[in-house]
Amino acid sequence: MTEPARPGRSTFTIEGRSAPGLFVVGWILSLMGGGAVLVGFLSGGTAFGGLVFVGGMVVLDLGLVAGAGSQAIERRASGVEPYLGPSPFLVILVAMITVYLLAVVIGLPLSAAGVSVARPVAELVLVALSAAGYAGITRLLVVGTEALSWAEIGLAGPGRRAVAELAWGAALAGPVVLVTAVVSAAMVSAFGVTPPSPLPPTGTAWGLALNLLGGAVLAPIGEEILFRGVATTAWVRGMGERGGIVRAALLFALLHVLFVGGETFNQAAGGAIVGFVGRLPVALVLGWAYIRRGSLWAPIGLHAAFNAVLLVLAELAVAPAG
């Protein structure tokens, strides 16, 4: 008797699935959570609406996790796909929602207690939560489903090779900063908008130290695990090196300007476009370095040095003369 064809991952049916229960739970929770998020968002900032929004995000996160698990099971059951894990889009979305919920869990009690946290400290905490969330979701949805091992992601244990790869990547930072400066200057001139820095200068030595810890140590590790270790690996296996590097770079640049705002729509749109195009050179080189070296430490080194240079330059720009 011929076995019926397996349904595609995007086909809305439970027939022929290896984990129909997980598939259904993922869809139900995602729809319920998404609906609650929409209701909360449209509530006009009321306390009840905020509660509905956060509750919806929790349910949506659980639904997406179930959906990611369902995708991994179906891919493994098919036995023919080059990458056997959940979609990188789905993994990144779960990671972002999880980080948001972690920030709410920490931030709401502090706000309710009237505790004020200095901006550089708050930003460092958020970056630390992001790095931990990205690594944790990768462990849960990618390594945990045996789609990729940490070694396949490129995180071999620390040692001489890791140090050498970090240095190799860091050596690329100078040329990439120069290219980025040229591209960004051209975009700023064309649109007349300078996008804000994710970690603005503080004018103090301790503020710079905190920004360097967050932006040049923690952020590169978390983001490279997610965007190069998971997304680039998955897409390179499915569409080749050029396609995988470009797709991951575009997504990396897009998500970094997702919440760019402005006093007017034109200002916000211009800032987003300038920020997006300005991040493309480093995003592309990060992907190339990852594939070229076969190690995640190389793009981590580049990312860390690149961010460090920009943070120091931004701090020097606001330092008092003399």
N, C-alpha and C positions, 0 to 999 in steps of 0.2 A: 504494500500500500504506500503510495507516494505521500510524503509529509507535506502539508500545506505550506505555502510560502509564508515566511515570517512577516509580520506587519512592520512598517517603517516606524522609526521613533516618533515621527510627527503624525502618524495615523491615529485618529481618535477611535480606538477599538481595543477591547481587552482580549479578543479572540486570538489565540496563538501566541500570547505573550508569556514570557518566563516568570514574570512577577506582576500579574494583573492587579493584585491588591495594592501594591505600591504605586502602580500607575494611576489607579483611581484615586487613592488618597492624595497623591501629588496634585492632581488636577483639582479636586474638590477644595483642598486647603488653599491652593494658589488663587482660585477664583474667589473664595470667601475672603481671604486676606486682602487681595487686590481691591475688592469691592469696599471693604472697610477702610482701607487706606484712602480711596477716592472720597468716601463720605467724610472722613476726618479732615481731609485736605480742603473740602468745600464748606466746612463748618464755620469758617471765618475766624479761626483762632480762639475759639471758646475752649474752656477747660475740658468739657465733655468731648469736644471734637478732637482735642489733643490726645485724650485717652483712647478714643476710637482709632485714631491714626496709629499710635504706638502698638495697640493690641493687634491691629490689622497687619502691621509689619512683622510681628511675631508669628502670626498664622501664615503669612505669605512666605516668610523665611523657612518655616517647617515644610510648607508645601513644595517649595523649590528644592529643598534638600531631598525630599522624597522623590521628586521628579528627576533629580540628578542621579539618585541611586537607581531609579528605573532605567534611565538611559544607559548607565554603565552595565547593568545586567543584560539589557537587550544587545548592546554592542558585543559583549563577551559571548553571548549565546549565538550571535551570527557567525562569529569565528572568521570573518573575512575582512574586517576593517583594520587599517593600520594603527589606529588609536582606539583603545578599548575603554576610555573613560567618558564621563559626562562632557557636554559641550563647554568649552572654555568661557563662552558668553554666560552660561548658567553658573559656572563656578565663580566667576568674577562678580556676578550680580548677588549671589549668596554671600560672598565675602563682604561686599559693600554694605548690604543690609545688616549683616551680623555686627560689623564695626559700628554702625549707627546705633544698634540696640545696646551694645556695650557702652557706648558713650552716654546713652540715656540712663542706663543703670547707675553709672558713676555720677553723671552730672545732675540728675534730678534731686537726689538727696542733698547734695551740696547746695544747690540753689534753694531748696526748701529750708535749709538751715541758715541761709543767709551768708554762706561762706563765699568770699570773693577770692578767686585764684588769678594771679598775675598772668597776663596773656602768654608770655613765653613758656611758662610752666604748663598752662592749659594746652597749648599747641604741642608741647612735647608729649604730654599724656595722650593726646589724640593720635599722634604719630605712632607712639608705642602700641596703642590699642589696634591701630591699623596693621602694623607689622605682625602683631600676635594673631590678629584675626585672619590675615591672609595666609599665614603659615598654618594656622589651625584648620582652616577650611580646606587647604590643600591636603593636609594630612587626612582629614575626614573623607573627602569626596574623590581624591585622586590616588593618593598613596594607600588609603584605607580600602579602596575598591580594587587595588592591585592593577590599576590602569598604568601607573608609572611608579617606579621606585624612586627614592631620594637620589640614588646614583644616576638613574636615567634623567632625572631633572637636572643633574649636574652638580649636586651638592655632595661630592665626596668628602670624607672626613678632613678636618683641618690638618695641614702639614706643609711641607716645603712646596708642593705643587700649588696648594691653595694660595700661599703667600706670593708665589711667582705669578700666578694668574691675576691676583689682585693688583700687583705692580704693573703687569702688562696692560690691564685695562685702564689703570690710572694714567699711564703714559699717553693714552689717547685723549685725555681730557682737554689738554691745551688746544690742539687743532679743532676739536669739536666745539669748544667754547668760542673760538674765533669765527667758525662758520655760523654758529648760532647767533653771534653778535651781529654779523653782516645781514643774515636773513631777518632777524628781529628788527634791526634798524630800518631796513627797507619796508617791512610791514607797518611799523609805527609811522613812518613817513607817509605811507599810502593811506592809512586809515585814521591817523591823528589820535590814536588811543594807545596808551601803555597799560597792559593788563597788570593787576596787582600781583605781588609776590605771595606764594602760599605761606611763606615764613618771612614776613616783613622785618627789616632791620629794627633793632631795639635801641641802638645808640649806647649800649653798655657792654662791657666785657662779658659779664655773666649771661646776658641775653644772647650774645653771639655764641657762647659755649653751649647753651641749651639748644640753640638753633642748629649748631653743628652736630650735636648728639642726635637730634631728631632727623635733620635733613641729610646728613652725610654718613650716618651709621645705620639707624633703624629703618628709615624709609627705603633706602636702596635694597636692603635685604628682603623686606616684605614684598616690595613691588617687583623685584626681579624674580622671586619665587613664582609669583602669580603670572606676570606678563611674559617672561622669557621661559622659566622652567616649565610652566603648564601650557600657556596659550601658544607660544612659539613652537614648542615641541609638538603639540597636538596638530597644529596647522601645517607645520613642515612635513609631518608624516602623511598628511592627507592631500596637500596641494603642492608640495615641493618647497625648496628653500626660499626662493624669491617670494612666492605667494604668502608663505607663512610669516616671513619676516615683515613684509609690508602690512599684512592684515593686523598683526600684533602691534606694530608701530602706530598705525592709524587709531586703533582702539586705545592705546596708551595715551596718545596725544589728546584724543577726544575726551576721555574721562578726566583729564587734568584741567579741562576748561568747562566742565559740565555745569559748575555753579558760579561761573564768572558773572558778575552783575554790573549794573551801572545806573546812572540817574535817568537815562533814557534808553529806549530799545536799541537805537543805533549805537549808542556807546557800549551797551552790553554785547551786542552782536559783533561790533568791531573788536572789542577786547577779546572775545572768544576766538575770533578768526586769527588775530595776531598771536594769541597764546598757542593756538593749535598749530599753526604753521611754524612758529618758533621752536616748538618741541619736536618737530619731525626729524631734524638732523640727528639729534642725540638718540631718539627712539629707533631710528633705522640702524645707527651704528651699534647700539646696544644689542639689537637682534643679530647683526652681522658678527659681532664679537663673540656672542654666545655660540653660534653655529661654527664659527671659525675655530674656536678653542675647545669646544666640547665640554665646557665647564661654566657653571654659573658664577664662579668667583670672578671671572674676567669682566662680565657686565656689571657685577656688583662694584668692582674696583673703579670702573669708568663712571658709573652712576654716582658713587660716593665722592670721587674727586671733582666731577663736574658740578655737583651741588655745592661742595665745599668752596670752590672758586667763586661761584655766583653769590653765595652767602657772604663771603669775605668782601667781595667787591661792593655788594650792596651796603654792607656795614661801613666800609671806608667812605662811601658816597655821602653818608649822613653824619660822619664824624666831624666835630668842630675843627675849624682851621687852627693851626698852631698847636 
